[in-house]
Amino acid sequence: MSHFDLPLKLRPAIFSVLLFILCAVIQYWGLTHTRIGPPLYQMHPFVPFNMACIYLGYRFGLKVAMTSLGFSFLYLMYMMGLEFTASVRITALVNILICGFFIEIFRRLKQANEKERNHIQAQTNFMAMLAHEFKSPLDTLESTTHSIGLLTDSELIEGRLGSQRRAIDDMGSILNRLIEVDAVEGGKRLLEPKIFEIRSLLINIINDIPSPERIELHCVLNDSITSDPVLLRRILTNLIDNALKYGLPEGTVKLTVAPKRHHLKSGIEFRCTNEIGPSGAPDAKQVFTKYYRAPNAKGQSGAGLGLWLTKCFVEAMSGDIRFEKGDGKVSFCVWVPDLS
């Protein structure tokens, strides 16, 4: 047995002794320093020991709780002079039943919670494994499709290859979202602040989008800021992709960036605005809910994770995000603090 195993094995006993001493002090003080002490002691002699036993049962199980309750009975009879009359025996039996009842309820609740956590963790690990396993074949398909496109000039084949590329991109996007969900729900540290130029980051984001000509950028910032460029890139990419996909076809997406103080902190606000498309506007109460998709948007590819992940990323950066709707347009406003 190592030096670290012994304290873990003795932890139930140490907790029991400390709680027992605390309860004895509380009861002694109540008997000697309050006017209602003796009558209360006669009517309910096991208070507060029974509450301590319930807590011990919740932490360490029924065996530890009943052992502590037994020592409490011995203490009350031999140290406090409690007479083991018929009423005291009934009170003791009632306390045993009450403690056992609550301890059993807590035990079942803990088992149910543990089972649910294990199920969620197993499901998350499985989805993450699938996402990572599918990434390599998809990369192979994408490179093969690109190579075939270079070898042929047929418009028909080029059209079919274009459809194949879009399908591969959609599948890759969903898999990337699943990998990000695994990072968020796995409790991984997301925030890694760095100094970078905000305008350069925005231009790079827009250039990487399939339709950069549809983005109307309004940015008055030319300075560097301290934040997480990777998370900020994911946030803005998700918002712009969402606006392009669900806004008016060939419509313009307006991205406005300006400094703003919020919560007494300096920061930057990003506003992504687009006109409402054929799919309609999402429900403001559910727009950031995991797996939520607007009823008319289910004909398009997606997993309902983009905006939920965006909200998680914003919260990891200690920022705020809100949804606005009006005049036939929808806007997502994101504020992130400048950590410099």
Helices and strands as residue ranges (DSSP letters): H 5-33, H 37-43, H 49-60, H 62-78, H 86-151, H 155-185, E 194-197, H 198-207, G 212-214, E 215-219, E 224-227, H 229-246, E 253-262, E 265-275, G 295-297, H 306-316, E 320-326, E 329-337
